[in-house]
């Protein structure tokens, strides 16, 4: 029996990066075939196409920068345990992630995972401006996608329409929070859950009964 994982995430969400690493850990413990598909959900769709200054954006949106910095320290510690080197001090711009999602949408299933990893790492660990198309094409090439194909995806209006349509479809399914994981289209897991919780959810999605107590239809 195969496991299908549909992941709803945004590149600018640090918990999505953490959730991806935890998902990878859970998948390595899974015996049997599986497929992971990535779906877009922009956290900040109103950010200008060329992005916004990082600190002013955070202050305007959250108000209390001291609280934001405290969360960043928590994220950094959590990331270290997962091999993620968050470097928030190096981030200068909050990107609009629509173009990044257009690349992910256009990539094949086998290329999506590496591209997502490159985008997360580029933004959170190296401070790259992933609203810059030259940066996006470079990261796509590093992920095994031909530069010409990346340029084509970014200049094809159909990819923009497809991403916006896919976002709306995810919302209609009740998967507007990120990260969200839909397992075999029967169980929704919300948030960057730990590996053991994901393993338990896999059991439920595959067999109907997990190894331990049955989880609810939606895990938060």
Secondary structure by P-SEA (a helix, b strand, c coil): cbbbbbbbbbcccaaaaaaaaaaaaaaaaccccbbbbbbbbbccccccccccccaaaaaaacccaaaaaaaaaaaaaaaaaaccccccccccccccaaaaaaaaaaccccaaaaaaaaaaaaccccccccccaaaaaaaaaaacccaaaaaaaaacaaaaaaaaaaaaaaaaaccccccbbbccccbbbcccccaaaaaaaaaaaccccccccccccccc
